[in-house]
């Protein structure tokens, strides 16, 4: 019980993110690109002075480069996957899912998972940067934004209402439509106030104190019961000895009486003989 309570006291409150994790940034900032386009991934995290190296991973396998930037000069299908990085003094970064597509129109987004309040940028992008116009952006199949010239859209502060599947359509030689992209916005978790931390640790301290007192009471009660059982056992043995002695005394007393009667009978018999003589 003590160990469990002590462990509770060390549980971090508030679920705060590990500040030593590395972070991957993209240039350009899109997680979806066309094949043959260039992408640069940069690993940011704590390092030793003078050390700029970083270890890169693609789908869990280490990449043979230790540079802080990972360059993809012409993306191919085998460049798609989950990227992570790690510096000497950091934990591995959160994964970044990069996808290389071959299509006519692509909705590019700055990420797929956001925390409420973070900005979301999207771009309706044509193959080989061809010019498009009359752009429509859709969320869950419904158009929500039209632009005659601008193919880029930014939502400054996302909320859970921005969850959904997004796609776009645009005019070029024909009207093209992109594939859908899933965007998830998670509710923000406000940090717990100071008073909550204080109450939490006070409550854990009270639980620890109560458990200690209960354990001490139980221990003392067990010791007392043990002593009482020992006394009862000794009393029982003493009673048995006394009873045994009483039985022996009664036997000796009977034996003495029998011997006295026998002697009296013998004397009476002798007197009787003397009187006859």
Backbone as CSV, one residue per row, in Angstrom:
resi,resn,N_x,N_y,N_z,CA_x,CA_y,CA_z,C_x,C_y,C_z
1,UNK,0.836,-1.204,0.000,0.000,0.000,0.000,0.870,1.254,0.000
2,UNK,1.933,1.236,0.786,2.835,2.393,0.854,3.481,2.653,-0.500
3,UNK,3.923,1.557,-1.161,4.586,1.721,-2.449,3.642,2.321,-3.472
4,UNK,2.393,1.834,-3.494,1.411,2.338,-4.448,1.145,3.822,-4.219
5,UNK,1.002,4.209,-2.963,0.742,5.615,-2.646,1.934,6.486,-3.029
6,UNK,3.139,5.987,-2.756,4.334,6.763,-3.110,4.437,6.958,-4.613
7,UNK,4.089,5.910,-5.377,4.113,6.044,-6.831,3.110,7.077,-7.315
8,UNK,1.939,7.122,-6.679,0.937,8.113,-7.054,1.461,9.531,-6.883
9,UNK,2.277,9.730,-5.857,2.804,11.059,-5.607,3.740,11.529,-6.710
10,UNK,4.285,10.569,-7.454,5.216,10.941,-8.512,4.558,11.028,-9.877
11,UNK,3.245,10.742,-9.990,2.565,10.810,-11.276,2.505,12.261,-11.737
12,UNK,2.961,12.588,-12.955,2.902,13.971,-13.417,1.474,14.395,-13.641
13,UNK,1.131,15.621,-13.251,-0.219,16.141,-13.375,-0.300,17.017,-14.609
14,UNK,-1.363,16.855,-15.375,-1.603,17.757,-16.495,-1.238,17.170,-17.839
15,UNK,-0.531,16.006,-17.872,-0.227,15.372,-19.142,0.565,16.263,-20.092
16,UNK,1.523,16.998,-19.575,2.271,17.912,-20.404,3.202,17.149,-21.328
17,UNK,3.421,17.724,-22.535,4.263,17.090,-23.536,5.719,17.144,-23.112
18,UNK,6.442,16.091,-23.457,7.862,16.019,-23.131,8.610,17.122,-23.876
19,UNK,9.246,18.063,-23.145,9.903,19.191,-23.819,11.184,18.795,-24.542
20,UNK,11.695,17.566,-24.353,12.947,17.175,-24.990,12.722,16.488,-26.332
21,UNK,11.493,16.377,-26.801,11.247,15.750,-28.099,11.766,16.634,-29.227
22,UNK,12.341,15.997,-30.224,12.729,16.729,-31.422,11.466,17.088,-32.216
23,UNK,11.610,18.053,-33.138,10.484,18.510,-33.957,10.932,18.564,-35.412
24,UNK,10.085,18.029,-36.315,10.360,18.076,-37.750,9.563,19.210,-38.380
25,UNK,10.246,20.056,-39.150,9.572,21.082,-39.938,9.820,20.812,-41.422
26,UNK,8.859,21.207,-42.257,8.934,20.944,-43.694,9.069,22.248,-44.472
27,UNK,9.809,22.188,-45.564,9.920,23.319,-46.478,9.865,22.784,-47.914
28,UNK,8.831,23.128,-48.674,7.616,23.853,-48.306,6.814,23.084,-47.254
29,UNK,5.850,23.752,-46.586,5.241,23.187,-45.379,4.115,22.185,-45.628
30,UNK,4.194,21.421,-46.727,3.100,20.526,-47.087,3.463,19.068,-46.833
31,UNK,2.509,18.313,-46.306,2.746,16.885,-46.073,2.329,16.044,-47.282
32,UNK,1.699,16.688,-48.267,1.356,16.025,-49.534,2.016,16.796,-50.673
33,UNK,2.783,16.096,-51.492,3.484,16.739,-52.607,3.312,15.887,-53.854
34,UNK,3.562,16.494,-55.002,3.583,15.735,-56.244,4.914,14.998,-56.375
35,UNK,4.888,13.885,-57.051,6.140,13.213,-57.377,6.999,14.148,-58.225
36,UNK,8.303,14.051,-58.029,9.337,14.849,-58.690,9.490,16.246,-58.080
37,UNK,8.685,16.596,-57.065,8.875,17.871,-56.385,9.913,17.724,-55.278
38,UNK,10.513,18.851,-54.892,11.556,18.850,-53.860,10.944,19.151,-52.499
39,UNK,11.463,18.470,-51.477,11.025,18.675,-50.092,12.258,18.653,-49.199
40,UNK,12.276,19.546,-48.207,13.349,19.546,-47.218,12.740,19.346,-45.838
41,UNK,13.249,18.357,-45.104,12.830,18.115,-43.728,13.948,18.569,-42.805
42,UNK,13.606,19.330,-41.781,14.613,19.822,-40.829,14.295,19.312,-39.433
43,UNK,15.341,18.840,-38.742,15.191,18.307,-37.389,15.669,19.341,-36.382
44,UNK,14.778,19.757,-35.493,15.126,20.734,-34.470,14.993,20.092,-33.093
45,UNK,16.021,20.283,-32.275,16.004,19.693,-30.941,17.270,20.037,-30.191
46,UNK,17.352,19.723,-28.894,18.544,20.046,-28.092,19.760,19.245,-28.544
47,UNK,20.896,19.928,-28.543,22.147,19.306,-28.993,23.295,19.742,-28.097
48,UNK,24.373,18.995,-28.172,25.615,19.400,-27.526,26.207,20.582,-28.291
49,UNK,26.937,21.475,-27.605,27.565,22.591,-28.316,28.458,22.089,-29.445
50,UNK,28.268,22.678,-30.618,29.070,22.296,-31.775,28.578,21.072,-32.513
51,UNK,27.519,20.431,-32.026,26.989,19.227,-32.673,25.708,19.597,-33.409
52,UNK,25.670,19.365,-34.712,24.477,19.675,-35.500,23.852,18.426,-36.117
53,UNK,24.302,17.261,-35.696,23.843,16.015,-36.318,22.429,15.655,-35.869
54,UNK,21.801,14.778,-36.657,20.471,14.255,-36.334,20.321,12.895,-36.992
55,UNK,19.633,12.007,-36.313,19.353,10.688,-36.861,17.934,10.697,-37.428
56,UNK,17.796,10.215,-38.666,16.503,10.200,-39.349,15.987,8.770,-39.481
57,UNK,14.653,8.643,-39.435,14.008,7.332,-39.564,12.857,7.449,-40.557
58,UNK,12.739,6.456,-41.424,11.612,6.360,-42.350,10.931,5.018,-42.120
59,UNK,9.679,5.096,-41.684,8.900,3.890,-41.360,9.633,2.999,-40.361
60,UNK,10.314,3.639,-39.388,10.986,2.908,-38.309,12.395,2.459,-38.626
61,UNK,12.865,2.651,-39.873,14.213,2.224,-40.265,15.130,3.436,-40.358
62,UNK,16.318,3.329,-39.772,17.264,4.445,-39.783,17.721,4.750,-41.203
63,UNK,17.778,6.048,-41.521,18.278,6.509,-42.814,19.763,6.834,-42.664
64,UNK,20.537,6.504,-43.681,21.992,6.688,-43.600,22.374,8.142,-43.852
65,UNK,21.958,8.998,-42.978,22.385,10.391,-43.004,22.287,10.947,-41.599
66,UNK,23.233,11.802,-41.235,23.253,12.397,-39.898,23.176,13.922,-39.969
67,UNK,22.729,14.450,-41.096,22.627,15.900,-41.252,21.343,16.405,-40.608
68,UNK,21.328,17.664,-40.143,20.112,18.203,-39.530,18.975,18.398,-40.530
69,UNK,19.307,18.470,-41.825,18.296,18.575,-42.882,18.352,17.345,-43.767
70,UNK,17.173,16.866,-44.114,17.080,15.716,-45.020,16.439,16.211,-46.312
71,UNK,17.185,16.116,-47.403,16.741,16.670,-48.681,16.165,15.573,-49.573
72,UNK,14.979,15.861,-50.106,14.385,15.009,-51.145,14.296,15.881,-52.395
73,UNK,15.181,15.638,-53.351,15.274,16.536,-54.511,14.171,16.271,-55.534
74,UNK,13.739,15.054,-55.651,12.643,14.712,-56.568,11.855,13.567,-55.961
75,UNK,10.776,13.895,-55.266,10.039,12.881,-54.495,9.533,11.758,-55.403
76,UNK,9.646,10.544,-54.872,9.115,9.365,-55.550,8.197,8.611,-54.593
77,UNK,7.535,7.598,-55.111,6.584,6.840,-54.283,7.267,6.248,-53.058
78,UNK,8.537,5.801,-53.220,9.220,5.183,-52.077,9.705,6.199,-51.045
79,UNK,9.528,7.508,-51.336,9.816,8.539,-50.336,8.620,8.780,-49.419
80,UNK,7.479,8.208,-49.762,6.296,8.358,-48.914,6.455,7.518,-47.654
81,UNK,5.916,8.019,-46.562,5.963,7.248,-45.323,6.032,8.129,-44.100
82,UNK,6.331,7.480,-42.969,6.360,8.148,-41.669,7.800,8.502,-41.312
83,UNK,8.049,9.787,-41.170,9.383,10.273,-40.836,9.448,10.666,-39.360
84,UNK,10.579,10.322,-38.741,10.906,10.782,-37.387,12.369,11.191,-37.381
85,UNK,12.737,12.023,-36.408,14.145,12.363,-36.240,14.464,12.450,-34.756
86,UNK,15.763,12.453,-34.447,16.216,12.505,-33.057,17.608,13.118,-33.012
87,UNK,17.782,14.066,-32.090,19.116,14.620,-31.856,19.758,13.882,-30.684
88,UNK,21.011,14.201,-30.414,21.735,13.472,-29.364,21.080,13.645,-27.995
89,UNK,20.499,14.815,-27.741,19.936,15.100,-26.418,18.416,15.093,-26.405
90,UNK,17.783,14.625,-27.466,16.322,14.662,-27.530,15.730,13.265,-27.599
91,UNK,14.430,13.211,-27.309,13.658,12.003,-27.577,13.214,12.047,-29.043
92,UNK,12.811,10.895,-29.615,12.353,10.907,-31.010,11.165,11.850,-31.203
93,UNK,11.115,12.476,-32.354,10.042,13.420,-32.668,8.716,12.698,-32.882
94,UNK,7.655,13.486,-32.893,6.376,12.952,-33.338,6.484,12.626,-34.827
95,UNK,5.742,11.635,-35.320,5.871,11.262,-36.730,5.282,12.321,-37.663
96,UNK,5.887,12.463,-38.830,5.365,13.301,-39.912,5.108,12.382,-41.100
97,UNK,3.866,12.329,-41.539,3.483,11.439,-42.635,3.569,12.205,-43.946
98,UNK,4.535,11.873,-44.784,4.732,12.526,-46.076,4.231,11.612,-47.188
99,UNK,3.477,12.190,-48.133,2.942,11.404,-49.246,3.296,12.066,-50.572
100,UNK,3.847,11.277,-51.488,4.168,11.748,-52.841,3.102,11.219,-53.810
101,UNK,2.416,12.131,-54.505,1.276,11.762,-55.351,1.605,11.967,-56.831
102,UNK,0.845,11.245,-57.660,0.860,11.498,-59.106,-0.596,11.712,-59.526
103,UNK,-0.931,12.975,-59.821,-2.298,13.345,-60.165,-2.264,14.680,-60.908
104,UNK,-3.439,15.213,-61.251,-3.499,16.514,-61.911,-3.690,17.652,-60.912
105,UNK,-4.412,17.383,-59.840,-4.697,18.419,-58.841,-4.542,17.817,-57.453
106,UNK,-3.956,18.588,-56.570,-3.644,18.081,-55.228,-4.001,19.136,-54.179
107,UNK,-4.777,18.731,-53.178,-5.012,19.626,-52.034,-3.890,19.390,-51.032
108,UNK,-3.054,20.396,-50.851,-1.954,20.300,-49.899,-2.383,20.931,-48.578
109,UNK,-2.037,20.276,-47.465,-2.355,20.797,-46.130,-1.073,20.836,-45.317
110,UNK,-1.052,21.730,-44.326,0.151,21.902,-43.506,0.281,20.829,-42.436
111,UNK,-0.702,19.992,-42.308,-0.670,18.879,-41.359,-1.979,18.116,-41.424
112,UNK,-1.986,16.954,-40.780,-3.227,16.176,-40.750,-3.876,16.151,-39.374
113,UNK,-3.086,16.386,-38.338,-3.611,16.400,-36.969,-3.203,17.721,-36.319
114,UNK,-4.187,18.428,-35.766,-3.944,19.724,-35.144,-4.558,19.745,-33.750
115,UNK,-4.004,20.605,-32.916,-4.617,20.905,-31.621,-5.442,22.174,-31.781
116,UNK,-6.583,22.185,-31.142,-7.494,23.319,-31.258,-6.750,24.636,-30.982
117,UNK,-6.922,25.582,-31.911,-6.245,26.870,-31.788,-5.072,27.023,-32.734
118,UNK,-4.548,25.908,-33.258,-3.435,25.978,-34.203,-3.949,26.357,-35.596
119,UNK,-3.120,27.017,-36.420,-3.553,27.394,-37.771,-3.488,26.221,-38.743
120,UNK,-4.367,26.217,-39.704,-4.385,25.214,-40.771,-4.304,25.950,-42.096
121,UNK,-3.287,25.619,-42.897,-3.132,26.207,-44.224,-3.285,25.119,-45.269
122,UNK,-4.019,25.448,-46.333,-4.199,24.486,-47.422,-4.034,25.197,-48.759
123,UNK,-3.616,24.411,-49.765,-3.393,24.977,-51.101,-3.895,24.011,-52.153
124,UNK,-4.620,24.538,-53.111,-5.079,23.742,-54.244,-4.003,23.863,-55.328
125,UNK,-3.256,22.784,-55.483,-1.988,22.828,-56.235,-2.085,21.939,-57.474
126,UNK,-1.703,22.519,-58.641,-1.774,21.779,-59.905,-0.428,21.150,-60.255
127,UNK,-0.479,20.086,-61.022,0.717,19.373,-61.476,1.653,20.326,-62.223
128,UNK,2.946,20.297,-61.849,3.989,21.122,-62.447,3.663,22.617,-62.358
129,UNK,2.988,22.989,-61.258,2.687,24.393,-60.952,1.899,25.096,-62.050
130,UNK,1.076,24.359,-62.759,0.237,24.985,-63.774,-0.746,25.938,-63.101
131,UNK,-1.084,27.017,-63.792,-1.969,28.037,-63.243,-3.406,27.518,-63.234
132,UNK,-4.072,27.701,-62.089,-5.489,27.342,-61.973,-6.251,28.553,-61.428
133,UNK,-7.561,28.570,-61.644,-8.395,29.676,-61.195,-9.781,29.137,-60.860
134,UNK,-10.625,30.025,-60.355,-11.970,29.637,-59.900,-11.881,28.409,-58.974
135,UNK,-11.148,28.607,-57.902,-10.857,27.513,-56.968,-11.998,27.391,-55.952
136,UNK,-12.411,26.175,-55.696,-13.418,25.878,-54.673,-12.815,24.925,-53.649
137,UNK,-12.988,25.257,-52.373,-12.554,24.382,-51.277,-13.798,23.734,-50.655
138,UNK,-13.672,22.439,-50.333,-14.795,21.669,-49.804,-14.426,21.041,-48.463
139,UNK,-15.413,20.983,-47.581,-15.285,20.228,-46.323,-16.446,19.253,-46.246
140,UNK,-16.112,17.970,-46.151,-17.136,16.909,-46.098,-18.127,17.025,-47.241
141,UNK,-17.599,17.322,-48.438,-18.429,17.353,-49.642,-19.159,18.653,-49.897
142,UNK,-19.059,19.635,-48.988,-19.769,20.906,-49.152,-18.770,22.033,-49.391
143,UNK,-19.007,22.823,-50.455,-18.124,23.948,-50.753,-18.276,25.018,-49.673
144,UNK,-17.152,25.540,-49.193,-17.222,26.569,-48.155,-16.384,27.807,-48.494
145,UNK,-15.590,27.732,-49.574,-14.764,28.882,-49.935,-14.532,28.890,-51.446
146,UNK,-14.740,30.063,-52.059,-14.477,30.239,-53.486,-13.469,31.366,-53.664
147,UNK,-12.523,31.181,-54.596,-11.559,32.225,-54.925,-11.294,32.174,-56.426
148,UNK,-11.388,33.336,-57.037,-11.186,33.372,-58.493,-9.718,33.225,-58.873
149,UNK,-8.804,33.657,-57.985,-7.388,33.628,-58.317,-6.526,32.918,-57.267
150,UNK,-6.823,33.172,-55.984,-5.958,32.666,-54.901,-6.246,31.187,-54.652
151,UNK,-5.220,30.364,-54.760,-5.381,28.923,-54.564,-4.986,28.480,-53.158
152,UNK,-4.691,29.441,-52.281,-4.267,29.116,-50.918,-5.266,29.664,-49.907
153,UNK,-5.484,28.902,-48.826,-6.450,29.276,-47.794,-5.859,28.974,-46.423
154,UNK,-6.053,29.902,-45.480,-5.569,29.696,-44.113,-6.714,29.870,-43.132
155,UNK,-6.852,28.908,-42.206,-7.770,29.020,-41.082,-6.900,29.369,-39.879
156,UNK,-6.960,30.629,-39.386,-6.000,31.075,-38.352,-6.073,30.266,-37.064
157,UNK,-7.290,29.948,-36.606,-7.455,29.189,-35.363,-8.456,28.071,-35.591
158,UNK,-7.965,26.862,-35.586,-8.843,25.719,-35.811,-9.629,25.373,-34.546
159,UNK,-10.754,24.723,-34.741,-11.518,24.151,-33.635,-12.094,22.822,-34.099
160,UNK,-12.813,22.146,-33.238,-13.284,20.792,-33.556,-14.262,20.792,-34.727
161,UNK,-14.851,21.947,-35.053,-15.751,22.022,-36.204,-15.011,21.916,-37.530
162,UNK,-13.688,22.034,-37.481,-12.887,21.942,-38.704,-12.436,20.506,-38.988
163,UNK,-12.866,19.547,-38.178,-12.600,18.144,-38.490,-13.299,17.763,-39.785
164,UNK,-12.705,16.874,-40.561,-13.403,16.385,-41.739,-12.483,16.026,-42.883
165,UNK,-13.115,15.750,-44.025,-12.408,15.422,-45.257,-12.473,16.642,-46.169
166,UNK,-11.300,17.110,-46.580,-11.223,18.297,-47.430,-10.765,17.907,-48.841
167,UNK,-11.296,18.607,-49.821,-10.759,18.506,-51.169,-10.997,19.834,-51.881
168,UNK,-10.473,19.974,-53.092,-10.655,21.209,-53.840,-10.901,20.881,-55.310
169,UNK,-11.432,21.863,-55.992,-11.571,21.768,-57.449,-11.131,23.098,-58.044
170,UNK,-10.637,23.080,-59.294,-10.140,24.307,-59.924,-10.197,24.155,-61.435
171,UNK,-10.237,25.309,-62.094,-10.259,25.342,-63.558,-8.849,25.497,-64.094
172,UNK,-8.543,24.704,-65.075,-7.343,24.874,-65.871,-7.805,24.765,-67.304
173,UNK,-7.277,23.814,-67.996,-7.832,23.507,-69.319,-9.223,22.916,-69.164
174,UNK,-9.369,22.129,-68.058,-10.665,21.573,-67.667,-10.852,21.874,-66.187
175,UNK,-12.000,21.502,-65.639,-12.159,21.591,-64.173,-11.668,20.278,-63.584
176,UNK,-10.691,20.401,-62.702,-10.092,19.241,-62.049,-10.539,19.197,-60.588
177,UNK,-10.556,17.998,-60.049,-10.929,17.803,-58.638,-9.864,16.954,-57.960
178,UNK,-9.455,17.393,-56.790,-8.412,16.668,-56.042,-9.022,15.499,-55.264
179,UNK,-8.146,14.652,-54.752,-8.570,13.606,-53.815,-8.811,14.230,-52.435
180,UNK,-9.532,13.507,-51.589,-9.823,14.022,-50.253,-8.655,13.837,-49.293
181,UNK,-8.557,14.768,-48.352,-7.526,14.716,-47.314,-8.216,14.813,-45.956
182,UNK,-7.889,13.887,-45.056,-8.492,13.885,-43.720,-7.733,14.837,-42.797
183,UNK,-8.488,15.707,-42.111,-7.913,16.644,-41.145,-8.602,16.420,-39.800
184,UNK,-7.804,16.260,-38.756,-8.332,16.045,-37.410,-7.886,17.176,-36.506
185,UNK,-8.859,17.777,-35.798,-8.559,18.836,-34.832,-8.939,18.318,-33.453
186,UNK,-7.959,18.200,-32.583,-8.188,17.693,-31.232,-8.460,18.851,-30.279
187,UNK,-9.364,18.603,-29.331,-9.672,19.619,-28.331,-8.455,19.949,-27.508
188,UNK,-8.250,21.224,-27.248,-7.092,21.643,-26.448,-7.314,21.299,-24.997
189,UNK,-6.234,20.948,-24.304,-6.281,20.648,-22.882,-5.626,21.802,-22.135
190,UNK,-6.476,22.575,-21.463,-5.944,23.708,-20.700,-5.072,23.197,-19.565
191,UNK,-3.930,23.824,-19.301,-3.071,23.378,-18.194,-3.777,23.533,-16.862
192,UNK,-3.564,22.579,-15.989,-4.201,22.637,-14.677,-3.646,23.796,-13.862
193,UNK,-4.521,24.543,-13.162,-4.043,25.663,-12.347,-3.207,25.182,-11.176
194,UNK,-2.482,26.138,-10.550,-1.579,25.798,-9.451,-2.343,25.181,-8.288
195,UNK,-3.538,25.702,-8.001,-4.286,25.175,-6.855,-4.650,23.710,-7.048
196,UNK,-4.855,23.302,-8.313,-5.176,21.903,-8.574,-3.990,21.009,-8.215
197,UNK,-2.779,21.445,-8.583,-1.579,20.677,-8.244,-1.428,20.576,-6.719
198,UNK,-1.695,21.701,-6.033,-1.554,21.707,-4.574,-2.555,20.748,-3.937
199,UNK,-3.825,20.835,-4.373,-4.850,19.943,-3.819,-4.542,18.482,-4.121
200,UNK,-4.043,18.227,-5.334,-3.730,16.846,-5.714,-2.673,16.260,-4.782
201,UNK,-1.586,17.007,-4.558,-0.513,16.482,-3.725,-0.919,16.438,-2.249
202,UNK,-1.777,17.366,-1.814,-2.297,17.289,-0.449,-3.143,16.039,-0.273
203,UNK,-3.989,15.754,-1.262,-4.840,14.563,-1.190,-3.989,13.301,-1.148
204,UNK,-2.939,13.252,-1.965,-2.061,12.092,-1.962,-1.336,11.949,-0.621
205,UNK,-0.981,13.114,-0.023,-0.330,13.080,1.288,-1.261,12.550,2.366
206,UNK,-2.549,12.960,2.309,-3.531,12.477,3.286,-3.729,10.974,3.125
207,UNK,-3.828,10.517,1.864,-3.986,9.081,1.610,-2.793,8.312,2.168
208,UNK,-1.610,8.846,1.969,-0.395,8.192,2.480,-0.424,8.118,4.005
209,UNK,-0.834,9.224,4.652,-0.880,9.268,6.114,-1.910,8.292,6.653
210,UNK,-3.112,8.288,6.050,-4.177,7.392,6.504,-3.768,5.936,6.340
211,UNK,-3.158,5.616,5.191,-2.731,4.227,4.963,-1.667,3.809,5.978
212,UNK,-0.772,4.741,6.331,0.264,4.438,7.327,-0.355,4.171,8.692
213,UNK,-1.310,5.023,9.101,-1.973,4.850,10.399,-2.736,3.533,10.440
214,UNK,-3.456,3.219,9.357,-4.215,1.963,9.312,-3.292,0.754,9.412
215,UNK,-2.173,0.809,8.711,-1.220,-0.301,8.783,-0.667,-0.455,10.201
216,UNK,-0.401,0.657,10.884,0.127,0.602,12.254,-0.928,0.023,13.207
217,UNK,-2.190,0.446,13.037,-3.269,-0.072,13.887,-3.436,-1.569,13.685
218,UNK,-3.426,-2.001,12.434,-3.569,-3.432,12.138,-2.414,-4.218,12.741
219,UNK,-1.203,-3.654,12.638,-0.030,-4.325,13.194,-0.159,-4.481,14.711
220,UNK,-0.565,-3.408,15.410,-0.709,-3.461,16.861,-1.816,-4.433,17.273
221,UNK,-2.910,-4.453,16.508,-4.011,-5.363,16.817,-3.573,-6.816,16.672
222,UNK,-2.800,-7.105,15.641,-2.291,-8.463,15.445,-1.363,-8.865,16.584
223,UNK,-0.514,-7.927,17.024,0.381,-8.218,18.143,-0.405,-8.489,19.430
224,UNK,-1.464,-7.694,19.665,-2.272,-7.880,20.866,-2.992,-9.228,20.836
225,UNK,-3.558,-9.581,19.684,-4.242,-10.877,19.558,-3.266,-12.032,19.777
226,UNK,-2.042,-11.838,19.285,-1.041,-12.890,19.453,-0.717,-13.111,20.927
227,UNK,-0.590,-12.000,21.680,-0.306,-12.110,23.122,-1.465,-12.765,23.863
228,UNK,-2.706,-12.384,23.514,-3.868,-12.971,24.178,-3.968,-14.469,23.903
229,UNK,-3.707,-14.857,22.675,-3.741,-16.288,22.342,-2.690,-17.057,23.121
230,UNK,-1.533,-16.411,23.321,-0.467,-17.064,24.078,-0.869,-17.241,25.535
231,UNK,-1.538,-16.217,26.124,-1.996,-16.311,27.514,-3.029,-17.413,27.678
232,UNK,-3.967,-17.480,26.739,-5.001,-18.520,26.795,-4.379,-19.894,26.733
233,UNK,-3.367,-20.019,25.862,-2.700,-21.311,25.713,-2.000,-21.716,27.014
234,UNK,-1.318,-20.734,27.640,-0.630,-21.027,28.890,-1.623,-21.370,29.995
235,UNK,-2.736,-20.663,30.071,-3.768,-20.931,31.076,-4.341,-22.319,30.897
236,UNK,-4.544,-22.689,29.653,-5.094,-24.019,29.368,-4.142,-25.117,29.825
237,UNK,-2.838,-24.915,29.535,-1.844,-25.922,29.954,-1.764,-26.003,31.471
238,UNK,-1.852,-24.852,32.161,-1.798,-24.839,33.612,-3.007,-25.568,34.205
239,UNK,-4.167,-25.379,33.619,-5.373,-26.065,34.098,-5.256,-27.568,33.956
240,UNK,-4.694,-27.954,32.824,-4.519,-29.400,32.615,-3.585,-29.980,33.666
241,UNK,-2.501,-29.253,34.028,-1.558,-29.745,35.033,-2.223,-29.853,36.406
242,UNK,-3.020,-28.837,36.766,-3.705,-28.850,38.066,-4.646,-30.031,38.152
243,UNK,-5.408,-30.250,37.096,-6.346,-31.400,37.076,-5.597,-32.699,37.233
244,UNK,-4.452,-32.791,36.571,-3.661,-34.017,36.672,-3.190,-34.234,38.108
245,UNK,-2.733,-33.137,38.745,-2.283,-33.261,40.144,-3.433,-33.659,41.058
246,UNK,-4.612,-33.138,40.864,-5.781,-33.474,41.687,-6.112,-34.958,41.569
247,UNK,-6.064,-35.450,40.331,-6.332,-36.878,40.132,-5.324,-37.733,40.886
248,UNK,-4.058,-37.326,40.829,-3.021,-38.081,41.534,-3.236,-38.044,43.039
249,UNK,-3.607,-36.883,43.606,-3.843,-36.753,45.048,-5.002,-37.635,45.497
250,UNK,-6.051,-37.664,44.705,-7.215,-38.500,45.058,-6.852,-39.987,45.043
251,UNK,-6.036,-40.351,44.068,-5.623,-41.755,43.992,-4.794,-42.149,45.223
252,UNK,-3.859,-41.263,45.599,-3.023,-41.551,46.773,-3.879,-41.638,48.029
253,UNK,-4.873,-40.710,48.121,-5.752,-40.704,49.301,-6.540,-42.013,49.397
254,UNK,-7.077,-42.475,48.290,-7.816,-43.752,48.276,-6.903,-44.914,48.650
255,UNK,-5.704,-44.863,48.130,-4.760,-45.947,48.419,-4.424,-45.996,49.894
256,UNK,-4.262,-44.832,50.540,-3.965,-44.779,51.975,-5.127,-45.310,52.792
257,UNK,-6.337,-44.934,52.441,-7.520,-45.430,53.150,-7.621,-46.933,53.051
258,UNK,-7.344,-47.430,51.834,-7.421,-48.883,51.644,-6.403,-49.596,52.532
259,UNK,-5.179,-49.023,52.611,-4.162,-49.636,53.448,-4.542,-49.588,54.937
260,UNK,-5.160,-48.455,55.382,-5.584,-48.319,56.781,-6.670,-49.349,57.116
261,UNK,-7.641,-49.477,56.215,-8.709,-50.472,56.453,-8.143,-51.880,56.518
262,UNK,-7.191,-52.111,55.632,-6.584,-53.451,55.607,-5.860,-53.728,56.926
263,UNK,-5.146,-52.734,57.465,-4.440,-52.891,58.737,-5.428,-53.103,59.888
264,UNK,-6.526,-52.337,59.867,-7.538,-52.477,60.913,-8.149,-53.872,60.904
265,UNK,-8.457,-54.369,59.733,-9.006,-55.717,59.603,-8.017,-56.770,60.135
266,UNK,-6.748,-56.530,59.814,-5.715,-57.487,60.262,-5.612,-57.501,61.777
267,UNK,-5.648,-56.324,62.395,-5.579,-56.250,63.856,-6.804,-56.884,64.490
268,UNK,-7.962,-56.611,63.912,-9.218,-57.208,64.452,-9.164,-58.715,64.356
269,UNK,-8.624,-59.257,63.318,-8.526,-60.700,63.129,-7.581,-61.318,64.167
270,UNK,-6.482,-60.628,64.441,-5.535,-61.142,65.442,-6.161,-61.146,66.838
271,UNK,-6.879,-60.080,67.218,-7.536,-60.013,68.531,-8.566,-61.100,68.680
272,UNK,-9.218,-61.380,67.551,-10.240,-62.439,67.585,-9.589,-63.778,67.884
273,UNK,-8.441,-64.057,67.341,-7.743,-65.306,67.560,-7.255,-65.402,69.002
274,UNK,-6.742,-64.315,69.508,-6.269,-64.306,70.888,-7.432,-64.547,71.852
275,UNK,-8.568,-64.060,71.605,-9.724,-64.286,72.480,-10.181,-65.715,72.462
276,UNK,-10.065,-66.402,71.373,-10.462,-67.809,71.287,-9.466,-68.670,72.047
277,UNK,-8.203,-68.237,72.089,-7.165,-69.028,72.782,-7.291,-68.893,74.260
